[in-house]
Amino acid sequence: MANSEPVKIGGKITGYEVVTEAEEQNNVASIAPLLERDDVLEGSTYKIKTPMSEHAMYITINDIVITDPDGSTHRRPFEIFINSKNMEHFMWIVALTRVTSAIFRKGGDVTFLVEELKAVFDPRGGYYKRGGKYMPSLVAEIGEVIQQHLIGIGMMEGALNSPELQAKKRKIKERMGDDAMKNATQCPKCSAMSLIRMDGCDTCLECGHSKCG
């Protein structure tokens, strides 16, 4: 029962009603309904090519358009599909897409998925993407694709490979020289092996992360 404290009755009892625990539980506020799917959705397809497989992986994220009370509209992800000729990871990829799509359809803030997926590490070791960025796992790269998509539709702040970030990276590399990467360690933010010591502070040459701000 919700209230187990004894209640003192001061008057004469004229009647009573038995309330079961199941009836009390039925009074719990209902969960918001799932978003409904339109007949046609707009989306984007992203290609992932890892050194772990000769076959590329294609990630498609479809969006639904939401109309706000003021009449303006915004896009939010509705479903995700992952396809590849490589069947090695088929079972867990199907599970991941179904769970992720279900979270998308529930609405609300779905940006937490990015950090959760990017925090997954493969016990066999990660790999380096084209361009030298380190990925701790295939799941982490899927998380980065979702991040890229959410930034593109305005659900997350920031811009991957923005001109400002690229300018900052060039400035750091020009200052530190080609030997800067010899003692680089893994960045806690983007997982790239690009964290160096500069001016007494750890700074990432990949994403610009710095403990000193």
KAMOBEL-V75561 format. One record per residue. RES is the residue in one letter. D_LAST is the distance of its C-alpha to the last C-alpha in Angstrom with 2 decimals. Layout:
# KAMOBEL-V75561
((RES,D_LAST) (RES,D_LAST))
This chain:
# KAMOBEL-V75561
((M,51.07) (A,48.24) (N,49.96) (S,51.78) (E,52.56) (P,56.34) (V,57.64) (K,60.65) (I,63.23) (G,65.25) (G,67.64) (K,70.06) (I,68.68) (T,70.15) (G,68.24) (Y,65.26) (E,62.98) (V,61.39) (V,57.76) (T,56.49) (E,52.94) (A,52.86) (E,53.64) (E,50.80) (Q,48.35) (N,49.58) (N,48.23) (V,44.61) (A,42.80) (S,43.07) (I,40.16) (A,39.34) (P,41.40) (L,40.07) (L,39.25) (E,42.32) (R,42.41) (D,43.64) (D,46.24) (V,43.98) (L,40.21) (E,37.82) (G,35.32) (S,33.67) (T,34.38) (Y,31.88) (K,33.05) (I,31.69) (K,33.21) (T,32.43) (P,34.06) (M,35.44) (S,38.02) (E,40.15) (H,39.98) (A,37.17) (M,35.92) (Y,35.86) (I,33.81) (T,35.05) (I,33.34) (N,35.58) (D,34.50) (I,36.43) (V,36.38) (I,36.01) (T,37.51) (D,35.76) (P,37.91) (D,37.31) (G,38.74) (S,35.57) (T,34.82) (H,31.93) (R,31.87) (R,30.92) (P,31.69) (F,35.11) (E,35.95) (I,34.92) (F,37.25) (I,36.74) (N,39.53) (S,40.31) (K,43.43) (N,42.02) (M,43.48) (E,41.91) (H,39.22) (F,41.39) (M,41.77) (W,38.17) (I,37.05) (V,39.69) (A,38.54) (L,34.87) (T,35.85) (R,38.15) (V,35.71) (T,32.87) (S,35.36) (A,36.56) (I,33.08) (F,32.69) (R,36.08) (K,35.31) (G,32.93) (G,30.01) (D,26.40) (V,26.60) (T,22.96) (F,22.79) (L,25.00) (V,22.29) (E,20.24) (E,23.58) (L,25.02) (K,22.06) (A,22.07) (V,25.70) (F,26.43) (D,29.80) (P,31.55) (R,33.18) (G,29.91) (G,27.87) (Y,28.17) (Y,26.54) (K,26.73) (R,28.02) (G,25.37) (G,24.18) (K,21.84) (Y,22.58) (M,23.93) (P,24.65) (S,27.61) (L,29.58) (V,28.64) (A,24.92) (E,25.76) (I,27.78) (G,24.79) (E,22.81) (V,25.84) (I,25.87) (Q,22.20) (Q,23.17) (H,26.14) (L,24.45) (I,21.99) (G,25.11) (I,27.03) (G,24.29) (M,23.80) (M,20.15) (E,17.37) (G,15.93) (A,18.02) (L,18.60) (N,18.95) (S,18.30) (P,19.02) (E,15.54) (L,14.10) (Q,17.12) (A,16.73) (K,13.23) (K,14.77) (R,17.82) (K,16.16) (I,14.49) (K,17.85) (E,19.89) (R,18.19) (M,18.44) (G,21.85) (D,23.77) (D,23.55) (A,19.83) (M,20.74) (K,23.38) (N,21.36) (A,18.85) (T,18.40) (Q,17.78) (C,14.44) (P,14.29) (K,13.22) (C,15.67) (S,17.97) (A,18.35) (M,19.34) (S,16.72) (L,14.21) (I,14.58) (R,13.81) (M,12.57) (D,12.44) (G,12.50) (C,9.46) (D,10.15) (T,9.37) (C,11.55) (L,14.00) (E,15.24) (C,12.73) (G,9.63) (H,7.76) (S,5.41) (K,5.55) (C,3.79) (G,0.00))
